[in-house]
Amino acid sequence: MVVAASTCRTETVFDYSWMNVVVAYWNRYPNPSSTHVLTEDTIQREVRDGKLFSRRLLSKTNPVPKWGARFYNNVPVKIVEDSVLDPVKKTFTTFTRNLGMTKIMKVDEIVVYSEQKDGSTLAVRRAYISSQVFGFSRAIRAFGIERFKANGNKASNGFNYVLRRMFPDSLVGGGHHQHVVTTTSPAGELPATTTTVSTTNGSLNNQGTLKSAAKVGYEFFKSHASKIAQLFSVKN
């Protein structure tokens, strides 16, 4: 079976150190922007090769449009999250995927948090969204992309809320970064636009680099999405 898929990429800069962001990550629920997150449980955690590997199980719910009610009841969906924290390279990578409703809409998401030269933290979020519902795949994927964007904004707002409460006097990078510009691509296509990180001082547009990264990211998802879970999973 050929399963059509769409991809989406966003960038967010948090005006806090990488260490603060990592510490806050494990404490970001609850917050005013995360009412759709019902539960979170750590299943397994271990240090391997100097890196921290974690697996968590989350329960989330989201309202669906009226046309979606025929495919999906608004019941909690289990989300498994694998993560790898590398304290040497100062990168923190998370991979999440839904365990239920995968034939209707399957969402694989990778987020990489990395330290920037000005001391702030860049979060690059990529999603691979697919559907096996014949005749409605395109509409469901389009809905998934818009939901991904909306949830990304909520997640960033909620994360910043937690960061402000935990580290009220620890702003770095000038405290001037704004939220994201998003690029998307339908199945079989590459993004026609590039991502721009906006600041109050102007826009930085590394067109060649970002276009190349978008192409590489899309091809990676296209070829390896089904294997990402194994790559990030905690060793038994």
C-alpha positions, 0 to 999 in steps of 0.5 A: 500500500502506498501511503501519502504523507506530508511534512512540516518544519518549524523553528523556535528560539528560546531565550534561555540557556540549553541547560535551563531548557533541558531542565524545564523540559521535564517540568513543562506540564502542567501549564496554561497552554497544555490542557490537552495533555492529560497524563505523562509517565516515565517508563524507562531511563538509562545512561548509555555512552554518556548520553541519557536515554528516556522513554515516556508515555503521554496521554493527550486529547484534541477536538476534531472538526465535524467532518472528522467525527466520522473517523475519530472520536475525541478520546485520549490518544497515547503518545510515546516519546523517546529522547536522547540527551547529549551533554557533550554536544549539548543537543537534546533530541525527542521523537514522538509518535501516536500509538492509536488512530494510526490508520486515520492519521499517523504523526511522527515528530522529531524536535532537536534542541541545540545551543546557539552562539548567543547562549539561547536555544534553538528548537527545530521541530519536524513532523511527518504526517500520513493517513490511510483513509481512502478519499480523505487522506489529503484533507486529513493530512492538511488538518494534521499540518494545521493542528501541528502548527497550532499545537507548536505555538501552544507548546512554545507559549507553554514552555516559555511560561514554565521557563519564566517561572523556573528561571525568572532572571536568566534571559540570554540572547538579548531576549528579542526572539519571536516565534516561528515561520513554518514550511510545509510540503505535501507528499512527493514534493519539497518545500518551495519556501525557506524557514526564517527566524525572525527577531526584532532587529530584522530577519535572518534568511539563510536560504541556501542552507535552509533549503538544503536542510529541508530537502535532506529532512524530507528525504530522511523522513520519507525513507526512515520514518518507520525506523526512527522509533527503533533508532531512538528507543531505549535498549532493552 
